[in-house]
């Protein structure tokens, strides 16, 4: 994907915006996952971490394409 290609994020939502691949940010969810784990919500913590890792992998794939 070319660096100047425009990607539409949340195209059907109220947070719709257009960005270039280099502008895609993935919020750091580590502290949320650790808080959940500390409060005996291990399953939920793992789900947050899996979602975070997936988002990073998808972002990197988009940037490399």
N, CA, C and O atoms as a GROMACS GRO file, in nm:
protein
  260
    1UNK      N    1   0.086  -0.117   0.000
    1UNK     CA    2   0.000   0.000   0.000
    1UNK      C    3   0.090   0.123   0.000
    1UNK      O    4   0.185   0.131   0.079
    2UNK      N    5   0.063   0.215  -0.085
    2UNK     CA    6   0.145   0.336  -0.094
    2UNK      C    7   0.131   0.420   0.033
    2UNK      O    8   0.025   0.423   0.096
    3UNK      N    9   0.238   0.487   0.068
    3UNK     CA   10   0.239   0.568   0.190
    3UNK      C   11   0.136   0.680   0.188
    3UNK      O   12   0.092   0.726   0.294
    4UNK      N   13   0.098   0.724   0.069
    4UNK     CA   14   0.001   0.833   0.059
    4UNK      C   15  -0.143   0.786   0.037
    4UNK      O   16  -0.233   0.867   0.017
    5UNK      N   17  -0.165   0.653   0.042
    5UNK     CA   18  -0.300   0.598   0.030
    5UNK      C   19  -0.382   0.640   0.151
    5UNK      O   20  -0.332   0.637   0.264
    6UNK      N   21  -0.505   0.678   0.129
    6UNK     CA   22  -0.593   0.719   0.238
    6UNK      C   23  -0.678   0.600   0.281
    6UNK      O   24  -0.737   0.531   0.198
    7UNK      N   25  -0.683   0.576   0.411
    7UNK     CA   26  -0.762   0.468   0.470
    7UNK      C   27  -0.873   0.532   0.552
    7UNK      O   28  -0.848   0.628   0.626
    8UNK      N   29  -0.994   0.480   0.540
    8UNK     CA   30  -1.107   0.532   0.618
    8UNK      C   31  -1.124   0.442   0.740
    8UNK      O   32  -1.151   0.322   0.727
    9UNK      N   33  -1.109   0.500   0.857
    9UNK     CA   34  -1.129   0.427   0.982
    9UNK      C   35  -1.272   0.450   1.030
    9UNK      O   36  -1.324   0.561   1.021
   10UNK      N   37  -1.334   0.344   1.080
   10UNK     CA   38  -1.473   0.350   1.129
   10UNK      C   39  -1.565   0.416   1.027
   10UNK      O   40  -1.631   0.514   1.059
   11UNK      N   41  -1.570   0.363   0.903
   11UNK     CA   42  -1.646   0.430   0.797
   11UNK      C   43  -1.795   0.447   0.824
   11UNK      O   44  -1.858   0.537   0.768
   12UNK      N   45  -1.853   0.362   0.908
   12UNK     CA   46  -1.997   0.373   0.935
   12UNK      C   47  -2.026   0.428   1.073
   12UNK      O   48  -2.141   0.432   1.116
   13UNK      N   49  -1.921   0.471   1.143
   13UNK     CA   50  -1.939   0.519   1.279
   13UNK      C   51  -1.927   0.669   1.293
   13UNK      O   52  -1.895   0.740   1.197
   14UNK      N   53  -1.953   0.716   1.412
   14UNK     CA   54  -1.943   0.859   1.438
   14UNK      C   55  -1.798   0.905   1.449
   14UNK      O   56  -1.771   1.025   1.441
   15UNK      N   57  -1.706   0.812   1.467
   15UNK     CA   58  -1.564   0.846   1.478
   15UNK      C   59  -1.492   0.831   1.344
   15UNK      O   60  -1.370   0.816   1.340
   16UNK      N   61  -1.567   0.835   1.235
   16UNK     CA   62  -1.509   0.816   1.101
   16UNK      C   63  -1.400   0.919   1.077
   16UNK      O   64  -1.416   1.038   1.105
   17UNK      N   65  -1.287   0.871   1.023
   17UNK     CA   66  -1.180   0.962   0.986
   17UNK      C   67  -1.093   0.899   0.879
   17UNK      O   68  -1.089   0.777   0.864
   18UNK      N   69  -1.025   0.982   0.806
   18UNK     CA   70  -0.937   0.937   0.699
   18UNK      C   71  -0.793   0.960   0.742
   18UNK      O   72  -0.757   1.069   0.787
   19UNK      N   73  -0.709   0.857   0.726
   19UNK     CA   74  -0.569   0.866   0.766
   19UNK      C   75  -0.480   0.798   0.663
   19UNK      O   76  -0.527   0.716   0.583
   20UNK      N   77  -0.353   0.832   0.666
   20UNK     CA   78  -0.253   0.761   0.588
   20UNK      C   79  -0.206   0.643   0.671
   20UNK      O   80  -0.218   0.647   0.794
   21UNK      N   81  -0.153   0.537   0.609
   21UNK     CA   82  -0.108   0.420   0.686
   21UNK      C   83  -0.012   0.455   0.800
   21UNK      O   84  -0.018   0.394   0.906
   22UNK      N   85   0.076   0.551   0.779
   22UNK     CA   86   0.173   0.588   0.883
   22UNK      C   87   0.108   0.659   1.001
   22UNK      O   88   0.172   0.676   1.105
   23UNK      N   89  -0.016   0.701   0.987
   23UNK     CA   90  -0.087   0.773   1.094
   23UNK      C   91  -0.174   0.682   1.180
   23UNK      O   92  -0.238   0.730   1.274
   24UNK      N   93  -0.179   0.554   1.149
   24UNK     CA   94  -0.262   0.461   1.226
   24UNK      C   95  -0.197   0.438   1.362
   24UNK      O   96  -0.082   0.394   1.370
   25UNK      N   97  -0.270   0.467   1.467
   25UNK     CA   98  -0.220   0.448   1.602
   25UNK      C   99  -0.300   0.339   1.672
   25UNK      O  100  -0.421   0.326   1.652
   26UNK      N  101  -0.231   0.261   1.754
   26UNK     CA  102  -0.296   0.159   1.835
   26UNK      C  103  -0.273   0.197   1.981
   26UNK      O  104  -0.159   0.198   2.027
   27UNK      N  105  -0.378   0.230   2.054
   27UNK     CA  106  -0.361   0.268   2.194
   27UNK      C  107  -0.298   0.155   2.276
   27UNK      O  108  -0.321   0.038   2.248
   28UNK      N  109  -0.220   0.193   2.375
   28UNK     CA  110  -0.155   0.095   2.461
   28UNK      C  111  -0.258   0.041   2.561
   28UNK      O  112  -0.305   0.114   2.648
   29UNK      N  113  -0.290  -0.085   2.548
   29UNK     CA  114  -0.391  -0.147   2.634
   29UNK      C  115  -0.328  -0.231   2.744
   29UNK      O  116  -0.400  -0.296   2.821
   30UNK      N  117  -0.196  -0.230   2.754
   30UNK     CA  118  -0.125  -0.314   2.851
   30UNK      C  119  -0.172  -0.288   2.994
   30UNK      O  120  -0.199  -0.382   3.068
   31UNK      N  121  -0.183  -0.161   3.033
   31UNK     CA  122  -0.220  -0.129   3.171
   31UNK      C  123  -0.363  -0.171   3.203
   31UNK      O  124  -0.393  -0.211   3.315
   32UNK      N  125  -0.450  -0.162   3.105
   32UNK     CA  126  -0.587  -0.210   3.126
   32UNK      C  127  -0.587  -0.360   3.148
   32UNK      O  128  -0.654  -0.410   3.238
   33UNK      N  129  -0.512  -0.432   3.066
   33UNK     CA  130  -0.504  -0.577   3.080
   33UNK      C  131  -0.447  -0.616   3.215
   33UNK      O  132  -0.496  -0.710   3.278
   34UNK      N  133  -0.344  -0.546   3.260
   34UNK     CA  134  -0.283  -0.579   3.389
   34UNK      C  135  -0.376  -0.546   3.505
   34UNK      O  136  -0.377  -0.617   3.606
   35UNK      N  137  -0.455  -0.439   3.492
   35UNK     CA  138  -0.552  -0.407   3.596
   35UNK      C  139  -0.656  -0.518   3.605
   35UNK      O  140  -0.692  -0.562   3.714
   36UNK      N  141  -0.704  -0.563   3.490
   36UNK     CA  142  -0.802  -0.672   3.489
   36UNK      C  143  -0.744  -0.797   3.554
   36UNK      O  144  -0.810  -0.863   3.634
   37UNK      N  145  -0.620  -0.829   3.520
   37UNK     CA  146  -0.556  -0.947   3.577
   37UNK      C  147  -0.542  -0.934   3.728
   37UNK      O  148  -0.565  -1.031   3.801
   38UNK      N  149  -0.504  -0.816   3.776
   38UNK     CA  150  -0.488  -0.792   3.920
   38UNK      C  151  -0.620  -0.803   3.994
   38UNK      O  152  -0.622  -0.826   4.116
   39UNK      N  153  -0.730  -0.787   3.923
   39UNK     CA  154  -0.862  -0.797   3.984
   39UNK      C  155  -0.932  -0.929   3.948
   39UNK      O  156  -1.054  -0.935   3.935
   40UNK      N  157  -0.851  -1.031   3.933
   40UNK     CA  158  -0.898  -1.168   3.908
   40UNK      C  159  -0.988  -1.181   3.785
   40UNK      O  160  -1.083  -1.259   3.785
   41UNK      N  161  -0.957  -1.105   3.683
   41UNK     CA  162  -1.030  -1.115   3.557
   41UNK      C  163  -0.933  -1.160   3.449
   41UNK      O  164  -0.909  -1.089   3.351
   42UNK      N  165  -0.877  -1.278   3.469
   42UNK     CA  166  -0.773  -1.331   3.381
   42UNK      C  167  -0.822  -1.347   3.237
   42UNK      O  168  -0.753  -1.309   3.143
   43UNK      N  169  -0.940  -1.402   3.222
   43UNK     CA  170  -0.994  -1.423   3.086
   43UNK      C  171  -1.009  -1.291   3.012
   43UNK      O  172  -0.970  -1.279   2.896
   44UNK      N  173  -1.065  -1.192   3.080
   44UNK     CA  174  -1.084  -1.062   3.018
   44UNK      C  175  -0.950  -0.996   2.986
   44UNK      O  176  -0.935  -0.930   2.883
   45UNK      N  177  -0.854  -1.014   3.075
   45UNK     CA  178  -0.719  -0.961   3.052
   45UNK      C  179  -0.658  -1.021   2.926
   45UNK      O  180  -0.600  -0.949   2.844
   46UNK      N  181  -0.671  -1.151   2.910
   46UNK     CA  182  -0.618  -1.218   2.792
   46UNK      C  183  -0.688  -1.170   2.664
   46UNK      O  184  -0.625  -1.157   2.559
   47UNK      N  185  -0.818  -1.146   2.674
   47UNK     CA  186  -0.892  -1.098   2.557
   47UNK      C  187  -0.844  -0.959   2.515
   47UNK      O  188  -0.829  -0.931   2.396
   48UNK      N  189  -0.819  -0.872   2.613
   48UNK     CA  190  -0.769  -0.738   2.583
   48UNK      C  191  -0.631  -0.747   2.518
   48UNK      O  192  -0.605  -0.678   2.420
   49UNK      N  193  -0.543  -0.830   2.574
   49UNK     CA  194  -0.409  -0.845   2.517
   49UNK      C  195  -0.414  -0.903   2.376
   49UNK      O  196  -0.340  -0.858   2.288
   50UNK      N  197  -0.500  -1.000   2.354
   50UNK     CA  198  -0.512  -1.059   2.220
   50UNK      C  199  -0.561  -0.955   2.119
   50UNK      O  200  -0.511  -0.948   2.007
   51UNK      N  201  -0.658  -0.875   2.160
   51UNK     CA  202  -0.710  -0.769   2.073
   51UNK      C  203  -0.601  -0.667   2.042
   51UNK      O  204  -0.588  -0.621   1.929
   52UNK      N  205  -0.524  -0.631   2.143
   52UNK     CA  206  -0.415  -0.535   2.127
   52UNK      C  207  -0.310  -0.586   2.028
   52UNK      O  208  -0.268  -0.515   1.938
   53UNK      N  209  -0.270  -0.713   2.048
   53UNK     CA  210  -0.170  -0.772   1.959
   53UNK      C  211  -0.224  -0.783   1.816
   53UNK      O  212  -0.151  -0.758   1.720
   54UNK      N  213  -0.348  -0.820   1.801
   54UNK     CA  214  -0.410  -0.830   1.669
   54UNK      C  215  -0.412  -0.693   1.600
   54UNK      O  216  -0.380  -0.683   1.481
   55UNK      N  217  -0.449  -0.591   1.673
   55UNK     CA  218  -0.453  -0.456   1.616
   55UNK      C  219  -0.314  -0.411   1.570
   55UNK      O  220  -0.300  -0.350   1.464
   56UNK      N  221  -0.212  -0.441   1.648
   56UNK     CA  222  -0.075  -0.405   1.610
   56UNK      C  223  -0.033  -0.482   1.486
   56UNK      O  224   0.026  -0.425   1.394
   57UNK      N  225  -0.064  -0.612   1.482
   57UNK     CA  226  -0.029  -0.693   1.364
   57UNK      C  227  -0.099  -0.642   1.239
   57UNK      O  228  -0.038  -0.633   1.132
   58UNK      N  229  -0.227  -0.608   1.250
   58UNK     CA  230  -0.301  -0.556   1.135
   58UNK      C  231  -0.246  -0.422   1.089
   58UNK      O  232  -0.231  -0.397   0.969
   59UNK      N  233  -0.215  -0.335   1.184
   59UNK     CA  234  -0.155  -0.206   1.149
   59UNK      C  235  -0.024  -0.224   1.074
   59UNK      O  236   0.001  -0.160   0.972
   60UNK      N  237   0.061  -0.312   1.127
   60UNK     CA  238   0.190  -0.336   1.062
   60UNK      C  239   0.173  -0.395   0.923
   60UNK      O  240   0.248  -0.361   0.831
   61UNK      N  241   0.076  -0.484   0.907
   61UNK     CA  242   0.049  -0.543   0.776
   61UNK      C  243   0.004  -0.436   0.677
   61UNK      O  244   0.047  -0.435   0.562
   62UNK      N  245  -0.081  -0.346   0.721
   62UNK     CA  246  -0.127  -0.238   0.635
   62UNK      C  247  -0.010  -0.150   0.594
   62UNK      O  248   0.002  -0.112   0.477
   63UNK      N  249   0.077  -0.118   0.687
   63UNK     CA  250   0.192  -0.032   0.658
   63UNK      C  251   0.289  -0.098   0.560
   63UNK      O  252   0.351  -0.031   0.478
   64UNK      N  253   0.301  -0.232   0.569
   64UNK     CA  254   0.396  -0.304   0.484
   64UNK      C  255   0.341  -0.334   0.345
   64UNK      O  256   0.418  -0.358   0.252
   65UNK      N  257   0.210  -0.332   0.331
   65UNK     CA  258   0.148  -0.368   0.203
   65UNK      C  259   0.170  -0.262   0.098
   65UNK      O  260   0.124  -0.276  -0.015
   0.00000   0.00000   0.00000
